[in-house]
Amino acid sequence: MALPGAPGIRLPGSLDAFELAVRAVLGQQVTVAAARTLASRLVARFGTPLATPWDDITRAFPAPERLSDARLEHIAELGIVRTRAQALVALAQAWATIAALIERPGEPQALVDALTTLPGIGAWTAHYIAMRAAGWPDAFPPGDVAVLKALRRRDAALTPRAALAQAEAWRPWRAYAVLRLWNSLSPAP
């Protein structure tokens, strides 16, 4: 199947893999705007004070050590549901192991496996983190709503299982297919 969108895109990376992973967890089952609000609250509460020439940038993103010691109720007070707060703490506590796996080229499945053992982190989130933090070109967040929506433009009856089977043809470059499908949903400039 020909994919929509222009070829030649690159996988988006991240300057801070921990921040990306936390934002991925915060973004589960909420809008992008809601996730951004939750991240801002997390930074305001747990971030490190920072001196910058910009008035609106006053804190650095919290370090894993800071969140690993955080009390669940202090995270939940920010409007973050308790299960997601538990996922954030578990992620922070396991970060040394996770970070080492991100740095290991050629072993992205080990990263996905380690992430999915953490409470509150499923396959979608683990694949998203592997795609963005580790640059895994074959990451494929299963059940992605936007991917399914883009694919259904050509086959309205396509099921999530059929979409996953269709994605097998894109190996080992499924992450690039995901980006092209996501981008196909954006309005043309």
MOPE-V762562 format. One line per field, one symbol per residue. phi: phi as a letter, one per 30 degrees, with the letter a starting at -180 (. if undefined). psi: psi as a letter, one per 20 degrees, with the letter a starting at -180 (. if undefined). burial: I if it has 24 or more other C-alpha atoms within 12 Angstrom, else O. A space follows every 10 residues. Layout:
phi=???
psi=???
burial=???
This chain:
phi=.dddiddjdc ddcadbddde ddddddddhb dddddddddd dddddcddeb cbdcdccbbd dddeddddcd deddddedjc eedddddddd dddcdedddd dddddibddd dedddddddi ccdedddddd dddciddcdb ddiddddddd dddcbdcdce dddddddedc dcbddddedd deddddddd
psi=ppqrrprjrq ppbphohggg gghgghjpkr rggggggggg hgghgirpqp priphjoiqq qqqhhghhiq pghhghiijp qghhghgggg gghjhggghh hhioqjlhhh gggggiiqpj oagggghggh ghhikoijqn oqjpghgggg hihhnhjprh ghggghhhii qkkhhhgggh gghiiqqq.
burial=OOIOOOOOOO IOOOOOIIII IIIIIIIIOO OOOOIOOIII IIIOIIIOOO OOOOOOOOOO IIIIOIIIOI OOOOIIOIOI IOOIIIIIII IIIIIOOIIO IIOOOOOIII IIIIIIOIII IIIIIIIIII IIIIIIIIII IIIIOIIIII IOOOOOOOOI OOIIOIIOOO OOOIIIIIII IIOIOOOOO
